């Protein structure tokens, strides 16, 4: 067994592409080795900004190919078919034998068992693999015809300490690579990966991205623990920085404290997004004037630290200028400027949007019993920050900056918070707004967007959702459920559609209401799935789905999911299944019409009377249910019917010869089933033996 070591050296590959590239190459190599029945002990891929590496340790030196029978044409096939088979396999007719099969008699050719050298297989495979890789964006350089993500400079390819020779366009593989990306005349020979990694470590470079990540984390913790401070958890930024460097050096930097008067979101975004810095927060989670950077070399003279501090101060000076200018711009007067900001083709401007939002917000405020004037004012000014220089510079801060502007200008704190939180939630795990005016404004914005895009048939497809409408719909569902507020969503959707029509935005979707219903139902199913609700419980909830009962439907499903596998759940499902199975069986064999009328006056046994009494108690309980009901208590009440249900079926003959008694008993069982189904469609639940 031996080691195979491949390194591709190029100009810097963008950090965001490295992970996918190294994983894809490793996957393709493993697939190739499997096809050739070549075993190995360990395979891995690594990357730095300039280097892409694949290593296989303990790799077989040769592949043993067993003999096999190659099936040819039928013995009575035209001569041309036989000649083609002989030509393609480079054999003569004397090498063939005839063999009968279920489909007739065929010519066969038996190959010889042989051994193929791994070295030779790699020589043939690697250029094919590299040539087949598809980059999202590629380039040509010099006189070469090679399309690659960044200019490729060299290929180091070694197996058993010997070069795997091949040509890939203008580059010939070798056992050498560049050891200094800035000085291309500096090259060194490497015969295995261990010596390669050891050499670069001696130069301060960590070839393994996992080791770089671990090193940076430790350096961060040293500084943060000493200062009793923290940084925000931002895995995406951290991974990006890990892939931007190969010789990491963590530096503590600072900026002038005067910039702390700027909203923390501006400071954070400037540092994280624009500069790839890590702002430091104190033990009270307040942003400080210090930050961490990861340089790509030692800073022996302090020039890197000074340079980065100068850069951030220049950035923050611009942000401070925009902030001081924008916060004084009267928000109410700026509403008219939204006439110049397009929302989307066919849906008007943002001025049109806020006019719709004012009216829709008023309707929602009536349902939520909150101030109509406040929500209408919030809706009117919530998009004005789109005209500010700050949001032009930092689009991610739309809404957030509007909240700050409104605070500075003395608007009610409920209005400012609602503007700040209007885009929440922005995903499954993002927090949802909780305050009433924030809830109302966020729903208003999302409902208007969803109805508008569906109205002009800009709907998500199975593979694309360019306007994030799935996220918008999920946001509506999350806000309703997480605030335990069932709203008349059907009416809100219909009213929003009429607001568009009133503004002369003519929709070309004739099935708008139905498509919105199905789309939200699908997103509700997804939400419950993500909340680990059992699939049959989801199906049971969806069966009687109502947009106006989103919260109660979810709470019922969640409560049932919690008890379904314990004794309480078993008592409920066994009672229902026993009743529904007997009812189905009897109704199939008898031509009796059930009209939902049970006559307690003709009961013959106490078991019938007791069951009727229990069902009546449950029905009375359900008639008093409201949106704040404890659904677990509801399930306990259903489970409490088990004794009466089983006593009835154990002691009462349902298929009574007397047709009046038989019909009345079937009516009683039907009454039981319907009472259970007031909670959820238990018919769709799976029992342990289904």
C-alpha positions as CSV (number, residue, x, y, z in Angstrom):
1,X,0.0,0.0,0.0
2,X,1.1,3.6,-0.8
3,X,0.2,7.2,-0.6
4,X,-1.3,9.3,-3.5
5,X,-0.9,13.1,-3.2
6,X,-2.3,15.7,-5.5
7,X,-1.9,19.5,-5.2
8,X,-3.3,22.1,-7.6
9,X,-1.7,25.5,-7.1
10,X,-3.5,28.5,-8.6
11,X,-4.1,32.1,-7.9
12,X,-6.4,32.7,-5.0
13,X,-9.7,30.8,-5.1
14,X,-12.7,32.7,-3.6
15,X,-13.3,31.5,0.0
16,X,-16.9,30.6,-0.8
17,X,-15.9,28.1,-3.6
18,X,-13.3,26.1,-1.7
19,X,-15.5,23.9,0.4
20,X,-17.6,22.6,-2.5
21,X,-14.6,22.2,-4.8
22,X,-12.5,20.1,-2.3
23,X,-15.5,18.0,-1.4
24,X,-16.5,17.4,-5.0
25,X,-12.9,16.3,-6.0
26,X,-12.7,13.9,-3.1
27,X,-16.1,12.4,-3.9
28,X,-15.1,11.9,-7.6
29,X,-11.8,10.3,-6.6
30,X,-13.5,7.9,-4.2
31,X,-16.0,7.0,-6.9
32,X,-13.2,6.2,-9.3
33,X,-11.3,4.1,-6.8
34,X,-14.4,2.2,-5.9
35,X,-15.1,1.5,-9.6
36,X,-11.6,0.1,-10.0
37,X,-11.8,-1.9,-6.8
38,X,-8.9,0.0,-5.3
39,X,-8.9,0.1,-1.5
40,X,-7.4,2.7,0.8
41,X,-7.2,3.4,4.5
42,X,-7.9,7.1,4.5
43,X,-8.8,9.8,2.0
44,X,-9.2,13.5,2.6
45,X,-9.1,16.9,0.8
46,X,-7.8,20.2,2.0
47,X,-7.6,23.8,0.7
48,X,-5.9,27.1,1.2
49,X,-6.6,30.2,-0.9
50,X,-4.0,29.0,-3.4
51,X,-3.8,25.3,-2.9
52,X,-6.3,22.4,-3.5
53,X,-5.1,19.1,-2.1
54,X,-6.3,15.5,-2.3
55,X,-4.6,12.7,-0.4
56,X,-5.2,9.0,-0.1
57,X,-3.2,6.9,2.4
58,X,-2.8,3.2,2.3
59,X,-3.9,3.0,-1.4
60,X,-3.6,-0.3,-3.3
61,X,-0.7,-0.4,-5.7
62,X,-2.6,-2.3,-8.3
63,X,-6.2,-3.2,-9.3
64,X,-7.0,-6.9,-9.9
65,X,-9.5,-7.2,-12.7
66,X,-11.3,-10.6,-12.8
67,X,-12.2,-12.3,-16.1
68,X,-15.8,-11.7,-17.2
69,X,-18.1,-12.8,-20.0
70,X,-18.9,-10.1,-22.5
71,X,-22.2,-10.8,-24.3
72,X,-22.3,-10.2,-28.1
73,X,-24.9,-10.4,-30.8
74,X,-27.2,-13.4,-31.4
75,X,-25.6,-16.2,-33.4
76,X,-28.1,-15.6,-36.2
77,X,-27.5,-11.8,-36.3
78,X,-26.4,-10.1,-39.5
79,X,-22.6,-10.3,-40.1
80,X,-22.3,-6.6,-39.7
81,X,-23.4,-6.9,-36.0
82,X,-20.7,-9.5,-35.3
83,X,-18.0,-7.5,-37.1
84,X,-18.8,-4.4,-35.0
85,X,-18.6,-6.5,-31.8
86,X,-15.2,-7.9,-32.8
87,X,-13.9,-4.5,-33.8
88,X,-15.1,-2.7,-30.6
89,X,-13.5,-5.4,-28.4
90,X,-10.3,-5.8,-30.5
91,X,-10.7,-9.6,-30.8
92,X,-11.1,-12.2,-33.6
93,X,-13.9,-14.6,-34.2
94,X,-11.9,-17.6,-32.9
95,X,-11.9,-15.9,-29.4
96,X,-15.7,-16.3,-29.2
97,X,-17.9,-19.1,-27.9
98,X,-21.6,-19.7,-28.2
99,X,-24.0,-19.9,-25.3
100,X,-27.8,-20.4,-25.0
101,X,-29.8,-18.0,-22.8
102,X,-33.6,-17.5,-22.1
103,X,-33.6,-15.1,-25.0
104,X,-31.8,-17.3,-27.5
105,X,-28.2,-18.3,-28.5
106,X,-25.6,-15.6,-28.3
107,X,-21.9,-15.1,-29.0
108,X,-19.8,-14.4,-25.9
109,X,-16.2,-13.3,-25.3
110,X,-14.4,-14.1,-22.0
111,X,-11.8,-11.6,-20.9
112,X,-8.6,-12.6,-19.2
113,X,-8.0,-11.7,-15.5
114,X,-5.3,-9.1,-15.2
115,X,-3.6,-6.6,-12.9
116,X,-3.6,-2.9,-13.6
117,X,-1.1,-0.6,-11.9
118,X,-2.7,2.2,-9.8
119,X,-0.1,4.6,-11.2
120,X,-1.3,4.0,-14.7
121,X,-4.9,4.3,-13.8
122,X,-4.3,7.6,-12.1
123,X,-2.3,8.9,-15.1
124,X,-5.4,8.4,-17.3
125,X,-8.0,9.5,-14.8
126,X,-6.8,12.7,-13.3
127,X,-6.8,14.9,-16.5
128,X,-10.3,13.6,-17.3
129,X,-11.5,14.5,-13.8
130,X,-10.0,18.0,-13.9
131,X,-11.3,18.6,-17.4
132,X,-14.9,17.6,-16.4
133,X,-15.1,20.0,-13.4
134,X,-17.7,22.7,-13.9
135,X,-17.0,26.1,-12.3
136,X,-19.8,28.6,-11.6
137,X,-17.5,31.2,-13.1
138,X,-14.3,30.4,-15.0
139,X,-11.7,32.3,-16.9
140,X,-9.0,31.9,-19.6
141,X,-5.6,33.5,-19.3
142,X,-2.5,33.8,-21.5
143,X,-2.6,31.7,-24.6
144,X,-4.0,28.6,-23.0
145,X,-7.5,27.2,-23.9
146,X,-8.0,26.1,-20.3
147,X,-11.1,27.4,-18.5
148,X,-10.5,27.3,-14.7
149,X,-11.8,29.2,-11.7
150,X,-8.5,31.1,-11.3
151,X,-5.2,30.9,-13.3
152,X,-3.8,27.4,-12.6
153,X,0.0,27.5,-12.1
154,X,1.2,24.0,-11.3
155,X,0.0,20.4,-10.6
156,X,1.9,18.3,-8.1
157,X,1.0,14.6,-8.5
158,X,2.8,11.8,-6.6
159,X,2.1,8.1,-6.0
160,X,4.6,6.0,-4.1
161,X,6.9,9.0,-4.1
162,X,7.0,8.9,-7.9
163,X,5.5,11.5,-10.3
164,X,2.2,10.5,-11.9
165,X,2.9,12.0,-15.3
166,X,0.2,13.6,-17.4
167,X,-0.5,16.8,-19.2
168,X,-3.5,19.1,-18.5
169,X,-3.6,21.7,-21.2
170,X,-0.4,23.7,-20.9
171,X,0.6,22.2,-17.5
172,X,2.7,19.1,-17.0
173,X,2.4,17.3,-13.6
174,X,5.5,17.1,-11.5
175,X,6.7,16.6,-7.9
176,X,7.3,20.3,-7.4
177,X,5.2,23.2,-6.3
178,X,5.5,26.9,-5.6
179,X,6.4,27.6,-1.9
180,X,5.8,31.3,-2.0
181,X,2.7,32.6,-3.8
182,X,4.3,36.1,-4.2
183,X,7.6,34.8,-5.7
184,X,6.9,32.2,-8.4
185,X,10.6,31.3,-8.9
186,X,10.7,29.7,-5.5
187,X,9.9,26.0,-6.0
188,X,10.4,22.8,-3.9
189,X,10.2,19.1,-4.5
190,X,7.9,17.0,-2.3
191,X,7.5,13.2,-2.4
192,X,4.7,12.8,0.1
193,X,2.1,14.8,1.9
194,X,3.7,14.5,5.4
195,X,6.9,16.3,4.3
196,X,4.7,18.9,2.4
197,X,2.6,19.7,5.4
198,X,5.6,19.8,7.8
199,X,7.5,22.2,5.6
200,X,4.7,24.7,5.3
201,X,4.0,24.5,9.0
202,X,7.6,25.5,9.6
203,X,6.9,28.6,7.4
204,X,3.8,29.5,9.5
205,X,1.2,28.1,7.1
206,X,-1.5,25.6,8.1
207,X,-2.5,23.6,5.0
208,X,-5.4,21.8,6.8
209,X,-8.5,24.1,7.0
210,X,-9.6,22.3,10.1
211,X,-6.4,23.0,11.9
212,X,-6.6,26.6,10.8
213,X,-10.1,26.9,12.2
214,X,-9.0,25.3,15.5
215,X,-6.0,27.6,15.7
216,X,-8.1,30.8,15.1
217,X,-10.7,29.7,17.7
218,X,-8.0,29.2,20.3
219,X,-6.4,32.6,19.6
220,X,-9.8,34.3,19.8
221,X,-10.6,32.7,23.1
222,X,-7.2,33.7,24.6
223,X,-8.0,37.4,23.9
224,X,-11.7,37.3,24.7
225,X,-11.2,35.4,28.0
226,X,-8.5,37.8,29.1
227,X,-10.9,40.8,28.3
228,X,-14.0,39.0,29.6
229,X,-15.7,39.8,26.3
230,X,-17.5,37.9,23.5
231,X,-18.0,38.0,19.7
232,X,-21.2,37.2,17.9
233,X,-21.8,33.7,16.7
234,X,-21.3,34.0,13.0
235,X,-20.3,30.6,11.5
236,X,-20.5,31.8,7.9
237,X,-18.1,34.7,8.5
238,X,-15.8,32.4,10.5
239,X,-15.6,29.8,7.8
240,X,-15.0,32.4,5.2
241,X,-12.1,33.9,7.1
242,X,-10.6,30.4,7.6
243,X,-10.6,30.0,3.8
244,X,-9.1,33.4,3.2
245,X,-5.8,32.7,5.0
246,X,-3.2,30.0,5.2
247,X,-0.9,31.6,7.8
248,X,-3.5,32.9,10.3
249,X,-2.5,35.6,12.8
250,X,-5.1,37.0,15.1
251,X,-4.8,40.7,16.0
252,X,-6.7,42.9,18.4
253,X,-7.5,46.3,16.9
254,X,-9.6,49.3,18.0
255,X,-11.3,52.4,16.6
256,X,-12.1,55.8,18.1
257,X,-14.8,55.6,20.8
258,X,-16.7,58.5,19.3
259,X,-18.1,56.1,16.6
260,X,-20.0,54.1,19.3
261,X,-22.7,56.8,19.0
262,X,-23.6,55.2,15.7
263,X,-26.3,52.4,15.9
264,X,-24.6,49.1,16.7
265,X,-26.1,47.4,13.6
266,X,-24.1,49.8,11.4
267,X,-20.9,49.1,13.3
268,X,-21.4,45.4,13.2
269,X,-22.3,45.2,9.5
270,X,-19.4,47.5,8.5
271,X,-17.0,45.3,10.3
272,X,-18.4,41.9,9.5
273,X,-19.7,42.2,6.0
274,X,-17.4,44.8,4.5
275,X,-14.1,44.1,6.3
276,X,-14.5,40.5,7.6
277,X,-13.7,41.7,11.2
278,X,-15.1,40.4,14.4
279,X,-16.6,43.1,16.6
280,X,-16.1,42.6,20.4
281,X,-19.0,42.9,22.9
282,X,-18.6,43.4,26.6
283,X,-20.2,41.2,29.3
284,X,-23.4,43.2,29.0
285,X,-23.6,42.5,25.3
286,X,-22.8,46.1,24.4
287,X,-20.6,46.6,21.4
288,X,-17.1,48.0,22.2
289,X,-14.6,50.0,20.1
290,X,-12.4,46.8,19.8
291,X,-12.4,44.1,17.1
292,X,-10.5,41.0,16.0
293,X,-9.0,40.5,12.6
294,X,-7.3,37.5,11.1
295,X,-4.2,38.5,9.1
296,X,-2.4,36.2,6.7
297,X,1.0,36.7,8.1
298,X,2.9,37.9,11.1
299,X,2.7,41.6,12.0
300,X,6.2,42.1,13.3
301,X,6.2,45.9,12.8
302,X,2.5,46.5,13.5
303,X,1.8,47.8,10.1
304,X,-1.2,45.4,9.5
305,X,-2.9,46.4,12.7
306,X,-2.4,50.1,11.9
307,X,-3.6,49.7,8.4
308,X,-6.8,47.9,9.3
309,X,-7.6,50.5,12.0
310,X,-7.2,53.3,9.5
311,X,-9.5,51.4,7.1
312,X,-12.3,50.9,9.6
313,X,-12.1,54.5,10.8
314,X,-12.5,55.7,7.2
315,X,-15.5,53.4,6.8
316,X,-17.1,54.5,10.1
317,X,-16.5,58.2,9.2
318,X,-18.6,57.7,6.1
319,X,-21.3,55.8,8.1
320,X,-21.3,58.6,10.7
321,X,-21.9,61.2,8.1
322,X,-24.8,59.3,6.6
323,X,-26.3,58.6,10.0
324,X,-26.2,62.3,11.1
325,X,-27.7,63.3,7.8
326,X,-30.4,60.7,7.4
327,X,-31.8,60.7,11.0
328,X,-32.9,64.3,10.7
329,X,-34.9,63.7,7.4
330,X,-38.6,64.0,8.3
331,X,-40.1,60.5,7.8
332,X,-43.6,61.7,7.1
333,X,-42.4,64.2,4.4
334,X,-40.2,61.4,2.8
335,X,-43.3,59.2,2.2
336,X,-43.8,61.0,-1.1
337,X,-40.3,60.0,-2.3
338,X,-41.4,56.4,-2.3
339,X,-43.2,57.2,-5.6
340,X,-39.8,57.0,-7.2
341,X,-38.9,53.6,-5.7
342,X,-40.4,50.7,-7.6
343,X,-41.7,47.7,-5.7
344,X,-42.0,45.3,-8.6
345,X,-43.2,45.5,-12.2
346,X,-46.9,45.1,-12.2
347,X,-47.2,45.9,-8.4
348,X,-46.5,49.6,-8.5
349,X,-44.1,51.6,-6.3
350,X,-43.4,51.5,-2.6
351,X,-45.7,54.4,-2.2
352,X,-48.5,52.2,-3.6
353,X,-47.5,49.4,-1.2
354,X,-47.6,51.6,1.9
355,X,-51.1,52.8,0.9
356,X,-52.3,49.2,0.7
357,X,-50.5,48.4,4.0
358,X,-52.2,51.3,5.8
359,X,-55.6,49.9,4.9
360,X,-54.7,46.2,5.5
361,X,-53.0,47.2,8.8
362,X,-56.3,48.9,9.9
363,X,-58.2,45.6,9.2
364,X,-55.7,43.6,11.2
365,X,-55.8,46.1,14.1
366,X,-59.5,45.6,14.3
367,X,-59.0,41.9,14.8
368,X,-56.1,42.3,17.2
369,X,-57.9,45.1,19.2
370,X,-55.0,47.5,18.9
371,X,-54.9,51.2,17.9
372,X,-55.8,51.6,14.2
373,X,-54.2,55.1,14.1
374,X,-50.8,53.7,15.3
375,X,-50.6,50.8,12.9
376,X,-51.7,53.1,10.0
377,X,-48.9,55.6,10.8
378,X,-46.4,52.8,11.2
379,X,-47.4,51.4,7.8
380,X,-47.2,54.8,6.2
381,X,-43.6,55.5,7.2
382,X,-42.1,52.0,7.5
383,X,-40.5,52.0,4.0
384,X,-39.1,55.6,4.0
385,X,-35.7,54.4,5.0
386,X,-35.3,52.9,1.5
387,X,-34.7,56.5,0.3
388,X,-31.9,57.0,2.9
389,X,-28.1,57.0,2.1
390,X,-27.5,54.6,4.9
391,X,-29.8,51.9,3.5
392,X,-28.3,52.6,0.1
393,X,-24.9,51.7,1.6
394,X,-26.2,48.9,3.8
395,X,-29.3,47.4,2.2
396,X,-29.4,44.7,4.9
397,X,-30.4,47.4,7.4
398,X,-33.7,48.4,5.8
399,X,-36.4,48.5,8.5
400,X,-33.7,48.6,11.3
401,X,-32.6,52.1,10.2
402,X,-36.3,53.2,9.9
403,X,-36.7,52.1,13.5
404,X,-33.8,54.2,14.6
405,X,-34.9,57.2,12.5
406,X,-38.3,57.1,14.1
407,X,-36.9,56.9,17.6
408,X,-34.7,60.0,16.9
409,X,-37.7,61.9,15.6
410,X,-39.8,61.1,18.7
411,X,-42.3,58.6,17.3
412,X,-44.1,56.3,19.7
413,X,-41.9,53.4,20.8
414,X,-44.5,50.8,19.6
415,X,-44.3,52.4,16.1
416,X,-40.5,52.4,16.1
417,X,-40.2,48.8,17.3
418,X,-42.8,47.7,14.6
419,X,-40.8,49.4,11.9
420,X,-37.6,47.8,13.2
421,X,-39.1,44.3,13.2
422,X,-41.3,44.5,10.1
423,X,-39.1,42.0,8.1
424,X,-39.0,39.4,11.0
425,X,-38.9,36.5,10.9
426,X,-36.4,36.0,8.1
427,X,-36.2,32.2,8.3
428,X,-37.2,29.1,10.3
429,X,-34.9,29.9,13.2
430,X,-35.0,33.6,13.2
431,X,-37.1,35.2,16.0
432,X,-40.6,36.3,15.3
433,X,-42.0,39.6,16.5
434,X,-44.0,39.4,19.7
435,X,-45.3,42.9,20.4
436,X,-48.8,43.5,19.0
437,X,-47.9,46.4,16.7
438,X,-44.8,44.6,15.4
439,X,-47.0,41.5,14.7
440,X,-49.6,43.5,12.9
441,X,-47.0,45.4,10.7
442,X,-45.0,42.3,9.8
443,X,-48.1,40.4,8.8
444,X,-49.3,43.4,6.8
445,X,-46.1,43.6,4.8
446,X,-45.9,39.8,4.2
447,X,-49.5,39.4,3.2
448,X,-49.3,42.3,0.7
449,X,-46.1,40.8,-0.8
450,X,-47.5,37.3,-1.0
451,X,-50.8,38.3,-2.6
452,X,-49.1,40.6,-5.1
453,X,-46.5,38.2,-6.5
454,X,-49.1,35.4,-6.7
455,X,-51.5,37.8,-8.4
456,X,-49.0,38.4,-11.3
457,X,-48.0,34.7,-11.4
458,X,-44.5,35.3,-10.1
459,X,-44.8,32.1,-8.0
460,X,-42.1,29.7,-6.7
461,X,-41.4,26.6,-8.7
462,X,-40.1,23.3,-7.5
463,X,-36.5,24.5,-8.0
464,X,-36.6,28.3,-7.8
465,X,-38.0,30.9,-5.4
466,X,-36.3,34.1,-6.5
467,X,-38.5,36.4,-4.3
468,X,-38.3,34.2,-1.2
469,X,-42.1,33.7,-1.1
470,X,-41.7,30.4,0.8
471,X,-40.0,32.4,3.5
472,X,-42.7,35.0,3.4
473,X,-45.4,32.4,3.8
474,X,-43.5,30.7,6.6
475,X,-43.2,34.0,8.3
476,X,-46.9,34.6,8.3
477,X,-47.5,31.1,9.7
478,X,-44.8,31.5,12.4
479,X,-46.1,34.9,13.5
480,X,-49.6,33.6,13.9
481,X,-48.6,30.4,15.7
482,X,-45.9,31.8,17.9
483,X,-48.2,34.6,19.1
484,X,-51.1,32.2,19.5
485,X,-53.3,34.4,17.4
486,X,-55.8,32.8,15.0
487,X,-56.7,35.5,12.5
488,X,-59.3,35.6,9.6
489,X,-56.5,35.0,7.1
490,X,-58.8,34.2,4.3
491,X,-60.5,37.6,4.6
492,X,-57.1,39.3,4.9
493,X,-55.9,37.7,1.7
494,X,-59.1,38.5,-0.2
495,X,-59.1,42.1,1.1
496,X,-55.5,42.6,0.0
497,X,-56.4,41.4,-3.5
498,X,-59.1,44.0,-3.7
499,X,-56.7,46.7,-2.6
500,X,-54.5,45.9,-5.6
501,X,-57.5,45.9,-7.9
502,X,-58.5,49.3,-6.5
503,X,-55.1,50.7,-7.5
504,X,-55.6,49.3,-11.0
505,X,-53.0,46.6,-10.7
506,X,-54.8,44.0,-12.7
507,X,-54.0,40.4,-11.7
508,X,-53.8,37.7,-14.4
509,X,-54.1,34.8,-11.9
510,X,-57.7,33.6,-12.0
511,X,-57.1,31.0,-9.2
512,X,-55.4,33.4,-6.8
513,X,-57.3,32.5,-3.6
514,X,-57.1,28.8,-4.2
515,X,-53.4,28.9,-5.0
516,X,-52.7,31.0,-1.9
517,X,-54.6,28.5,0.2
518,X,-52.7,25.6,-1.2
519,X,-49.3,27.3,-0.9
520,X,-49.9,28.3,2.8
521,X,-51.2,24.8,3.5
522,X,-48.0,23.3,2.1
523,X,-45.9,25.7,4.2
524,X,-47.9,24.8,7.3
525,X,-47.2,21.2,6.6
526,X,-43.4,22.0,6.3
527,X,-43.5,24.0,9.5
528,X,-45.1,21.1,11.4
529,X,-42.6,18.7,9.9
530,X,-39.7,20.9,11.1
531,X,-41.3,20.9,14.5
532,X,-41.0,17.0,14.6
533,X,-44.7,16.4,14.4
534,X,-45.5,12.8,13.4
535,X,-46.4,12.5,9.7
536,X,-49.8,10.9,10.3
537,X,-50.7,13.7,12.8
538,X,-49.7,16.2,10.2
539,X,-52.0,14.5,7.6
540,X,-54.8,14.5,10.2
541,X,-54.4,18.2,10.8
542,X,-54.2,19.1,7.1
543,X,-57.3,17.1,6.4
544,X,-59.5,19.7,8.0
545,X,-57.1,22.6,7.4
546,X,-58.4,26.2,7.7
547,X,-56.3,29.3,7.2
548,X,-58.4,30.9,9.9
549,X,-57.4,28.2,12.4
550,X,-53.7,27.9,11.9
551,X,-52.7,28.3,15.6
552,X,-55.4,26.0,17.0
553,X,-54.6,23.3,14.3
554,X,-50.9,23.5,15.3
555,X,-51.6,23.4,19.0
556,X,-53.8,20.4,18.6
557,X,-51.2,18.6,16.5
558,X,-48.4,19.5,19.0
559,X,-50.4,18.3,22.0
560,X,-51.4,15.0,20.3
561,X,-47.8,14.4,19.1
562,X,-46.6,14.8,22.7
563,X,-48.9,12.0,24.1
564,X,-49.5,9.8,21.0
565,X,-47.1,7.1,22.2
566,X,-47.9,7.0,25.9
567,X,-50.9,5.5,27.6
568,X,-53.0,8.6,27.2
569,X,-52.5,8.5,23.4
570,X,-53.1,4.8,23.2
571,X,-56.4,5.2,25.2
572,X,-57.6,7.8,22.7
573,X,-56.7,6.0,19.5
574,X,-57.9,2.6,20.7
575,X,-61.3,4.0,21.6
576,X,-61.7,5.8,18.3
577,X,-60.4,3.0,16.2
578,X,-62.6,0.4,17.8
579,X,-65.7,2.6,17.3
580,X,-64.8,3.6,13.7
581,X,-63.9,0.1,12.6
582,X,-67.2,-1.3,13.9
583,X,-69.2,1.6,12.4
584,X,-67.5,1.1,9.0
585,X,-68.1,-2.6,9.1
586,X,-71.8,-2.3,10.0
587,X,-72.5,0.5,7.5
588,X,-71.0,-1.5,4.7
589,X,-73.3,-4.5,5.3
590,X,-76.5,-2.6,6.2
591,X,-78.5,-0.1,4.2
592,X,-79.1,2.1,7.1
593,X,-79.1,5.9,6.7
594,X,-77.3,7.7,9.6
595,X,-78.9,11.1,10.2
596,X,-77.0,12.2,13.4
597,X,-80.0,11.6,15.7
598,X,-79.4,9.4,18.8
599,X,-82.6,8.7,20.9
600,X,-81.6,8.0,24.5
601,X,-85.2,7.1,25.2
602,X,-84.9,3.7,23.7
603,X,-81.6,2.6,25.3
604,X,-81.9,-0.9,26.7
605,X,-78.7,-1.0,28.8
606,X,-76.7,1.1,31.3
607,X,-73.7,0.7,28.9
608,X,-75.5,2.7,26.2
609,X,-76.7,5.3,28.8
610,X,-73.2,5.7,30.2
611,X,-71.6,6.1,26.8
612,X,-74.2,8.7,25.8
613,X,-73.6,10.6,29.0
614,X,-69.8,10.6,28.5
615,X,-70.1,11.8,24.9
616,X,-72.5,14.6,26.0
617,X,-70.0,15.7,28.7
618,X,-67.2,15.8,26.1
619,X,-69.4,17.8,23.6
620,X,-70.3,20.3,26.3
621,X,-66.6,20.7,27.2
622,X,-65.8,21.3,23.5
623,X,-68.5,23.9,23.1
624,X,-66.7,26.1,25.6
625,X,-63.2,25.8,24.0
626,X,-61.5,29.0,23.0
627,X,-58.2,29.9,21.5
628,X,-56.3,29.8,24.8
629,X,-57.6,26.3,25.6
630,X,-55.2,23.7,27.0
631,X,-55.3,21.1,24.4
632,X,-53.5,18.5,26.5
633,X,-56.5,18.8,28.9
634,X,-58.8,18.2,25.9
635,X,-56.9,15.0,25.1
636,X,-57.2,13.8,28.7
637,X,-60.9,14.2,28.5
638,X,-61.1,12.2,25.3
639,X,-58.9,9.5,26.9
640,X,-61.3,9.4,29.8
641,X,-64.0,7.9,27.6
642,X,-62.1,4.6,27.2
643,X,-64.0,2.8,29.9
644,X,-67.4,3.7,28.7
645,X,-66.4,2.9,25.0
646,X,-65.0,-0.5,25.8
647,X,-67.8,-1.4,28.3
648,X,-70.3,-0.6,25.5
649,X,-68.6,-2.8,22.9
650,X,-67.9,-5.6,25.3
651,X,-71.4,-5.8,26.5
652,X,-73.8,-4.5,23.8
653,X,-74.7,-6.2,20.6
654,X,-74.5,-3.5,17.9
655,X,-75.9,-5.7,15.1
656,X,-79.2,-6.1,16.9
657,X,-82.0,-7.9,15.0
658,X,-84.4,-5.1,16.0
659,X,-83.7,-2.5,13.2
660,X,-84.7,0.5,15.4
661,X,-82.2,-0.6,18.2
662,X,-79.5,-1.3,15.7
663,X,-79.9,2.0,14.0
664,X,-79.9,3.9,17.3
665,X,-76.7,2.1,18.4
666,X,-75.0,2.9,15.2
667,X,-76.1,6.6,15.6
668,X,-74.5,6.5,19.1
669,X,-71.2,5.1,17.7
670,X,-71.3,7.8,14.9
671,X,-71.9,10.4,17.6
672,X,-68.8,9.2,19.4
673,X,-66.7,9.3,16.3
674,X,-67.8,12.8,15.3
675,X,-67.1,14.0,18.8
676,X,-63.6,12.7,18.7
677,X,-63.1,14.3,15.2
678,X,-64.0,17.7,16.7
679,X,-60.4,17.6,17.9
680,X,-58.6,16.1,14.9
681,X,-59.3,13.5,12.1
682,X,-58.3,10.4,14.1
683,X,-59.3,8.3,11.1
684,X,-55.9,9.2,9.5
685,X,-53.8,8.2,12.5
686,X,-51.7,5.1,12.3
687,X,-51.8,2.5,15.1
688,X,-48.8,0.5,16.2
689,X,-49.8,-2.4,13.9
690,X,-50.6,-0.4,10.8
